[in-house]
Amino acid sequence: MGIDIDKVRAETPGCANVVHLNNAGAALPPRPVIDAVAAHLEREAMTGGYEAHEASAGAAGRFYDAVAGLIGARRDEIAYVENATRAWDMAFYAVPFGEGDRILTTTSEYSSNAIAYQQVARRRGATVEVVPDDAHGQISLDALAGALARGGVRLVSLNHIPTQNGLVNPVAEVGRLCREAGALFLLDACQSVGQLAVDVTEIGCDLLSSTGRKYLRGPRGTGFLYVRREALGTLEPPFLDLQAAEWHAPDRYEPRDDARRFETWERFVAGQIGLGVAADYAAALGVEAIEDRVTGLAERLRSLLAEHSGVTVLDRGAHRSGLVTFTVEGHDAMDMKLSLREKGINVSVTVPRAHGYLPDAPDAAVRASVHYYNTEEELGRLVEALPR
């Protein structure tokens, strides 16, 4: 059963105002998410923040079940975190790296993650190794298997979908290789949860971080972390508070025995409620139906762009996502973004050279990221508005 596009567009107020093709940046929220967040903020204003939280405990707690169900996890394996970056940081810095430990990553890694690798390498004597691409531009499974076979790998860390092109890394195969080698697997899924069917059991990752604002269509300032129950005992977050641990005065503490050891007590409660609603909204539509719709629209856009004079589509990968990146000969990417915005079309600019380990990557490109509420007519408007 497909998605009722007219219905979801009617439930998305922003569709009446813009052609929104910046969903990999921040998607347009649906009305149920908007209403849930606004209602809790109103309750805080009328009754007080602590009192509103107590009154909305059920709605806030629903977040754990909704996200767990969406990605095939258990409720106690989910932590609410204020954004995907912080979720990823909490996971990465919890790994007990030591001298000589190897960290394996991919050529298309996010620059924020790469900075963290280097910091840990300097502090603890770990080494960072970049696994080369295969012929499609995604992580080479043969090269990864060879790197794991040499031993000493503490962590394999990569993105499901990079920010600067449309490829989808073969993460289930990566997970299988990591399990066979006994290496931890951290997956940055900030661009995939909400547009692809993501099942942590099928993938076999130990840790997964994601955000609310992108394809999940949740509030900004929200995210989550998945921690596989069996991996929890080896990980202690880089900082703890009274939410994450219990203090036994005067000099002993005990971290929680579930993923919520990665949380902090203070949080954006309205955002947590809204993110749970967003996860339920996606689940009701069906993640497989969403994936079919998003990938189909993206392929249609690539076809339209390929027919447009002077356009070069940059996307790589045997399997590609809803992120479509391209350049137009003789035209600056930022200038095109601003020109399109004046015409009511939202896109973003990605800087491939600023991410990943590929020195010959382009300086800048336009990124048009589609979602299921977009239409083919909107794709045509984008292409027609491009310079020739």
JOQUI-V467306 format. One record per residue. N is the residue number from 1. RES is the residue in one letter. D_LAST is the distance of its C-alpha to the last C-alpha in Angstrom with 1 decimal. Layout:
n & res & d_last
N & RES & D_LAST
N & RES & D_LAST
This chain:
n & res & d_last
1 & M & 39.0
2 & G & 35.5
3 & I & 34.3
4 & D & 34.7
5 & I & 31.2
6 & D & 32.2
7 & K & 35.1
8 & V & 33.4
9 & R & 30.7
10 & A & 33.6
11 & E & 35.2
12 & T & 32.1
13 & P & 32.0
14 & G & 28.7
15 & C & 26.9
16 & A & 27.7
17 & N & 25.9
18 & V & 22.7
19 & V & 20.4
20 & H & 21.9
21 & L & 20.0
22 & N & 22.0
23 & N & 25.1
24 & A & 25.5
25 & G & 26.0
26 & A & 28.2
27 & A & 28.2
28 & L & 29.3
29 & P & 33.1
30 & P & 34.8
31 & R & 37.6
32 & P & 40.5
33 & V & 39.4
34 & I & 38.8
35 & D & 42.2
36 & A & 44.0
37 & V & 42.9
38 & A & 43.5
39 & A & 46.9
40 & H & 48.1
41 & L & 47.0
42 & E & 48.9
43 & R & 51.9
44 & E & 51.8
45 & A & 51.8
46 & M & 54.7
47 & T & 56.9
48 & G & 55.9
49 & G & 53.8
50 & Y & 56.5
51 & E & 57.9
52 & A & 54.6
53 & H & 54.0
54 & E & 57.5
55 & A & 56.9
56 & S & 53.6
57 & A & 54.8
58 & G & 54.2
59 & A & 50.6
60 & A & 49.9
61 & G & 51.7
62 & R & 49.7
63 & F & 46.8
64 & Y & 48.6
65 & D & 49.2
66 & A & 45.7
67 & V & 43.9
68 & A & 46.5
69 & G & 46.2
70 & L & 42.4
71 & I & 42.5
72 & G & 45.8
73 & A & 47.8
74 & R & 51.1
75 & R & 51.5
76 & D & 53.3
77 & E & 50.4
78 & I & 48.0
79 & A & 47.8
80 & Y & 45.9
81 & V & 44.1
82 & E & 42.1
83 & N & 38.8
84 & A & 37.5
85 & T & 37.8
86 & R & 41.4
87 & A & 42.2
88 & W & 40.9
89 & D & 42.8
90 & M & 46.0
91 & A & 45.8
92 & F & 45.0
93 & Y & 47.5
94 & A & 50.1
95 & V & 50.2
96 & P & 53.3
97 & F & 51.8
98 & G & 54.3
99 & E & 54.6
100 & G & 52.8
101 & D & 51.1
102 & R & 47.8
103 & I & 44.6
104 & L & 42.0
105 & T & 38.3
106 & T & 35.0
107 & T & 32.2
108 & S & 29.8
109 & E & 32.3
110 & Y & 31.6
111 & S & 32.4
112 & S & 35.0
113 & N & 36.9
114 & A & 36.8
115 & I & 38.3
116 & A & 41.1
117 & Y & 41.8
118 & Q & 42.3
119 & Q & 44.6
120 & V & 46.8
121 & A & 46.9
122 & R & 48.2
123 & R & 50.6
124 & R & 52.1
125 & G & 51.6
126 & A & 49.2
127 & T & 46.6
128 & V & 43.0
129 & E & 41.6
130 & V & 38.1
131 & V & 38.1
132 & P & 35.6
133 & D & 32.9
134 & D & 33.4
135 & A & 31.1
136 & H & 28.9
137 & G & 28.5
138 & Q & 31.0
139 & I & 34.5
140 & S & 36.6
141 & L & 39.7
142 & D & 41.6
143 & A & 41.1
144 & L & 42.0
145 & A & 45.1
146 & G & 46.1
147 & A & 45.6
148 & L & 47.7
149 & A & 50.4
150 & R & 51.1
151 & G & 52.4
152 & G & 52.4
153 & V & 49.2
154 & R & 49.7
155 & L & 46.2
156 & V & 43.1
157 & S & 40.3
158 & L & 36.7
159 & N & 33.9
160 & H & 33.4
161 & I & 29.6
162 & P & 28.1
163 & T & 25.9
164 & Q & 23.1
165 & N & 22.3
166 & G & 23.3
167 & L & 26.4
168 & V & 29.8
169 & N & 32.8
170 & P & 35.8
171 & V & 38.0
172 & A & 40.9
173 & E & 41.4
174 & V & 41.3
175 & G & 43.9
176 & R & 46.2
177 & L & 46.2
178 & C & 47.0
179 & R & 49.9
180 & E & 51.3
181 & A & 51.2
182 & G & 52.4
183 & A & 49.5
184 & L & 48.1
185 & F & 44.6
186 & L & 42.5
187 & L & 39.2
188 & D & 36.5
189 & A & 35.3
190 & C & 33.5
191 & Q & 30.3
192 & S & 32.1
193 & V & 34.9
194 & G & 33.7
195 & Q & 31.0
196 & L & 33.1
197 & A & 36.7
198 & V & 38.4
199 & D & 42.1
200 & V & 43.9
201 & T & 46.7
202 & E & 44.5
203 & I & 42.5
204 & G & 45.7
205 & C & 44.5
206 & D & 47.1
207 & L & 44.9
208 & L & 41.6
209 & S & 39.8
210 & S & 37.3
211 & T & 36.0
212 & G & 36.1
213 & R & 32.9
214 & K & 30.4
215 & Y & 30.6
216 & L & 34.2
217 & R & 33.1
218 & G & 36.1
219 & P & 36.8
220 & R & 35.5
221 & G & 38.3
222 & T & 39.6
223 & G & 39.7
224 & F & 42.2
225 & L & 43.8
226 & Y & 45.4
227 & V & 48.4
228 & R & 50.1
229 & R & 53.8
230 & E & 55.1
231 & A & 53.1
232 & L & 54.1
233 & G & 57.4
234 & T & 55.8
235 & L & 53.4
236 & E & 54.4
237 & P & 51.7
238 & P & 51.3
239 & F & 52.8
240 & L & 55.0
241 & D & 56.3
242 & L & 58.7
243 & Q & 56.2
244 & A & 55.6
245 & A & 59.2
246 & E & 62.8
247 & W & 64.9
248 & H & 68.5
249 & A & 70.2
250 & P & 70.9
251 & D & 69.0
252 & R & 67.4
253 & Y & 64.3
254 & E & 63.0
255 & P & 59.3
256 & R & 58.5
257 & D & 58.7
258 & D & 55.4
259 & A & 51.7
260 & R & 52.4
261 & R & 53.8
262 & F & 50.1
263 & E & 50.0
264 & T & 51.2
265 & W & 53.3
266 & E & 51.1
267 & R & 48.0
268 & F & 45.5
269 & V & 47.6
270 & A & 45.4
271 & G & 42.5
272 & Q & 44.7
273 & I & 45.6
274 & G & 41.9
275 & L & 40.9
276 & G & 43.7
277 & V & 42.5
278 & A & 38.9
279 & A & 40.3
280 & D & 42.5
281 & Y & 39.5
282 & A & 37.5
283 & A & 40.7
284 & A & 41.3
285 & L & 38.0
286 & G & 38.6
287 & V & 36.8
288 & E & 36.3
289 & A & 34.7
290 & I & 32.4
291 & E & 31.4
292 & D & 30.7
293 & R & 28.6
294 & V & 26.6
295 & T & 26.0
296 & G & 25.2
297 & L & 22.5
298 & A & 21.0
299 & E & 21.0
300 & R & 19.4
301 & L & 16.5
302 & R & 16.2
303 & S & 16.2
304 & L & 13.4
305 & L & 11.2
306 & A & 12.4
307 & E & 11.1
308 & H & 7.4
309 & S & 5.7
310 & G & 6.5
311 & V & 8.4
312 & T & 12.1
313 & V & 14.7
314 & L & 17.7
315 & D & 20.4
316 & R & 23.7
317 & G & 27.0
318 & A & 29.0
319 & H & 28.8
320 & R & 25.9
321 & S & 25.8
322 & G & 23.9
323 & L & 22.0
324 & V & 18.4
325 & T & 16.9
326 & F & 13.6
327 & T & 11.5
328 & V & 7.8
329 & E & 8.4
330 & G & 9.3
331 & H & 9.2
332 & D & 12.6
333 & A & 13.6
334 & M & 16.0
335 & D & 13.9
336 & M & 11.5
337 & K & 14.8
338 & L & 16.3
339 & S & 13.5
340 & L & 13.7
341 & R & 17.5
342 & E & 17.6
343 & K & 16.2
344 & G & 19.0
345 & I & 17.2
346 & N & 19.0
347 & V & 17.7
348 & S & 19.1
349 & V & 18.6
350 & T & 20.7
351 & V & 22.0
352 & P & 23.1
353 & R & 25.0
354 & A & 27.1
355 & H & 28.3
356 & G & 30.1
357 & Y & 31.7
358 & L & 28.9
359 & P & 28.5
360 & D & 25.4
361 & A & 23.4
362 & P & 20.0
363 & D & 20.4
364 & A & 18.2
365 & A & 15.8
366 & V & 14.8
367 & R & 17.5
368 & A & 17.4
369 & S & 21.0
370 & V & 22.2
371 & H & 25.7
372 & Y & 27.9
373 & Y & 27.5
374 & N & 23.8
375 & T & 22.8
376 & E & 20.4
377 & E & 19.4
378 & E & 18.4
379 & L & 16.3
380 & G & 14.5
381 & R & 14.1
382 & L & 12.6
383 & V & 9.9
384 & E & 9.2
385 & A & 9.2
386 & L & 6.5
387 & P & 3.8
388 & R & 0.0
